[in-house]
Structures are given as C-alpha cells and as structure tokens.
Amino acid sequence: PLRPKMVDVDVRSLVLDAAGAVRSTGTARVAADVPDDLPPVHADPDLLRRLLGNALDNAVRAAGPRGQVRLAAGLESRDEGERLTLTVDDDGPGFPAEVLDNLFEPFVTTRPDGIGLGLPIVREICVLHGGDARAENRPSGGARVTAWVRAR
C-alpha cells in the first residue's frame, strides 16, 4: 500500500524534471507546459514523480520514436477547493474502444508487453491525494490522461 508523505512540492520543477528525463532517452519529443508562477502544492513528491513517470511512459510508448508527447500542469478552482491538474497528451493511435472504460483496472493493457498496472497506480496516487484520473481519446487523434489532486 502507498502511504503519502505530504510536504510542499515545487510542481513546476517536478514536471520539468519528468519531461527532461523522458527527453534524454530520445524516445519521443516531449514538451512541458507549466506556468512560471505555479505555486507549491501539498503532496508527496515521490508519488507525484511515479504518477508522471507512469503516465509519460505510456504516452511515449504509444507515440513511438517520432511521436510527440505534451505534459501540462496547472491549478483549477473548484467548488471543493483548488486542485492541481496534470495532463499527458500523445499523438499515438489512441485507446481501443473496447478497453477505454477499463483502463484504470489492474492488468488491463493495450500492449503485448504490458502488465496493466501503470494507469491503476496513477489513479491510486490521485485518490490518495483527494483526486482522481481519467483517460480519453483526443478528437484530433491520440490519447489523453488527466490526473488531478487536491492542491492543499
């Protein structure tokens, strides 16, 4: 079981580091879109790194060596308070319709070499931080995974 260790996290640095780590592998073009003035959020930095790593790994594999991946972060005001939203878009083939509703269930995968735990872990980390996650196909093609966590 995951147990968050909550501290103030510099999300901008965390997101830029995650995008840079993927960029350094040379497997896909990764762009990061993070506001300069994004304030810290109260979260577990190791779990957020894991969340980003899992979501980015899936996107990079789907996009392929010449693909593009975009990672965005921002704060949204909601009735229940502010939340940090992390979005990972890729220009791969998108999610097959037959698994789209089950992607956050353990052992559901779209890859022959996948084990199907990446997105369930993403959701679990979100829930531990008072949030959730969703996956969808983008109208312009490719896939989007959106994760959100309570900011405070």
HELIX and SHEET records of a PDB file:
HELIX    1   1 VAL A   11  THR A   25  1                                  15    
HELIX    2   2 PRO A   45  ALA A   63  1                                  19    
HELIX    3   3 LEU A  100  ASN A  102  5                                   3    
HELIX    4   4 GLY A  118  LEU A  128  1                                  11    
SHEET    1   A 2 VAL A   7  VAL A   9  0                                        
SHEET    2   A 2 VAL A  41  ALA A  43 -1                                        
SHEET    1   B 5 ARG A  29  ASP A  33  0                                        
SHEET    2   B 5 GLN A  68  ARG A  78  1                                        
SHEET    3   B 5 GLY A  81  ASP A  90 -1                                        
SHEET    4   B 5 ALA A 143  ARG A 150 -1                                        
SHEET    5   B 5 ASP A 132  ASN A 137 -1                                        
END                                                                             
